[in-house]
């Protein structure tokens, strides 16, 4: 399966009351850039991340969101939702991001990426869009986008093909993980089948399945 990058987006420093970190700064406002961008194991070269306690790191080095899902929000809200508006580094086209399997690998430009986990909506996101009930609506939509590890550092740019070169047989998808943790707890046992899911989420699933201690 092959899609392509509609854009590569880099965060600018935004100072606002809704910004999540202690200094009141956020990098959620990401803008498309021209030319190649280096994806490193610790993140995207030139990107700004404000609240590092919840964003960034090897399991969240890159964030991808599908342009088709952004188009749905454009219709839902009646306003243009452009590339980077979800705080994503990579806006994709013709790629099923919600249906991506945990651990699957994407070859993009000279980089190799691995799908790790869904994005969890936060109050910074709601503040940036100016939609007070966005967290509730984003959760109900259950198209959260995917965080990615960088298995091989490399450069990517708008128009690059995105080829799914490896897909684990367990079949646990980004959408299933998101719904298991937010909407459908009956899916929690499935999360334990996904060996490449970050250990913090696997442990969260174990705790919820164990029930009150």
N, C-alpha and C positions, 0 to 999 in steps of 0.2 A: 504494500500500500504506500502510495506516495502523494504527499501534498506539497505545499510550498510556503515560504515565509512571505506574508503580505507586507510586513515591516519588522524592523528591529528598533526597540524603543529604550531610551535612556532616561532615568529619573533626574529631574532638576530639584533643587532645594526649595521647598515650599514652607513658609512660616505661617502657621494658622492656629487658632484656638483648638481646632479639632485634631491637630497633629498628635500622633501617639507618644512620641518620646518626651523626656523630661525637658528638653530645650524648646519644645514646640515646633520642631521641624519634621518634615516628612519627605520621602522620595516617591510617594505614590503617583505623582504627576509625571508620567513618562511620555516622552515625545519621540516620534520617528526620526531616525538619523540616516544620513546618506553614507554610503561606503561600508566597508567591512568593520565588524566589531569583534573584539576578542572575547571569547567565553573561557573563563578560567575556572579551576576547581572551587575557588572561593567566591565566585560571582562574575558579574559582567563588567568588563573594563569600562571605567568612566561613569558607572551607575552610582547613584546616591541612595543609601539605605539609612533611614532615620532610626527606626526602632529595632536594633539588632537582636534584642532578646526574643523577638518573634519572627524576624525576617532575616534572610540570608543564611550563610553556613553551607556546608557541603551538600546537605539533603535538600536545600532550597536555593541552590546557586542561581537558577534561572527559572522564570515563571512564564508559562505559555497559556494563551487564551485564544479560542477559535473566533475568527472573524464572523462566522455564521451565528455564533451565540451572541456576539456583540450586536449583530443586526437585529436579533430578536429583541434585545433591550432597546434599540432605537425605536422599534415599533411600540413596545410596551410603554415607554416614557414619552414618546412623541417628540424626541429631540435626538440630534445626531450623537451617537456614541462612537467616537473615532478610535483609531489605533492607539494603544497605550492607556486608554481611559480606565482600564481595570487594574492598572499598575503592572501590566505584563511587559516583560522584555521582548517576547516573541509573539506577534500576532500571526496566526496561521490561516491558511486557506485550504479547503478540501481535505481536512484532516480531522478525524473524530477524536477530539481531545478528551471529552467525557468518557468515551469508550476505550481510551488507551489503557492497556493492561499494566498494572504495577510491575516494574522491572523491565518493561520493553525498552528497546534501544532505538534511538533515532540518529541517523547519519544526516548531518546538516552542515553544508560547507565543508570545512576541514575538521569539524568537531564531531564528537560522539557523545550523545546525551542519553540519560536513563530516567524514565518516569518513576517518581518516588511517592508522591502524595497529592491530595487535593488541597486547594487553598481554602482557608477558613475565613469568612468575612468578619470584619472588625469595625469598630466605631469610626476609625480613621477613614475607611472606605465610604461609610455613610456620610461623613462630614464633607469629604471631598466632592461627592456628587450632590450634596444638599438634599438628600432624600432620607428623611428621618427613619422610615421603616424599611430601609434597603436591606438590612441584615435579614429580616424576616422574609422579604421577597426573594432575595438571592438564595436563601436556604431552600425555599419552596421550589424555585426553578431547578436547583440541583445540577447546574452546569458550572462547576467551580473553577475550571482551568486546572492545569497540572504544574506542579513543581518538578524540577529536573536536576539530577546530578550531572556533572561534567566528567565523563569517563576519559575523554581525550580532549585536551584543550585545543581550540582552533578558532578560526575566524568565520563569521557568518554574515550574510547580508540579505537585504530584501530581494525576493525573487529566487533565492536558493531553494532547490527541492528539499523536502523533508521525507526521507525514506525510512520506513519501519523495517529494520534489518534483523531484529530478534524479538520474539514475543513468547513469554513464559506460558506453559501449558495450563497453569492454574486458572487463568482467565479472570482474575479479580481486577475489576476496572476502577478507574478514578471515580466514576459515578457511584459504584457500589460502596467504596470506602466512605465517600461523603455521606451517602444516605444511611449507612450503618451507624455512623457517629452522630447523625443529627435527626434523622427521620424514621428509620426502620431498624430498630435494634435487633430484630430477628436475623439481620444479615451479619451480625458481629462474628459468628463462628467462621464465616468466609475469610475474614481478615487474617486469621491465623494461617491460612494456606499461602499467603503472599510473603515469601521469604525476603523479598527486597523492600517491603514496607518498612520505613524507619522504626526502630525498636520502640521508641516512645509511643507510637500509635498502636503497635502490637500489644504493648503492656497495658495501654488504656482499654483495649478490647478485652484483654484477660481480666482486668479488674471489674469491668461491667458485667462480664459473663459470670464471674464469681459471686456477684451480688454483695450486699452489705456484710461486713465482717463482724 
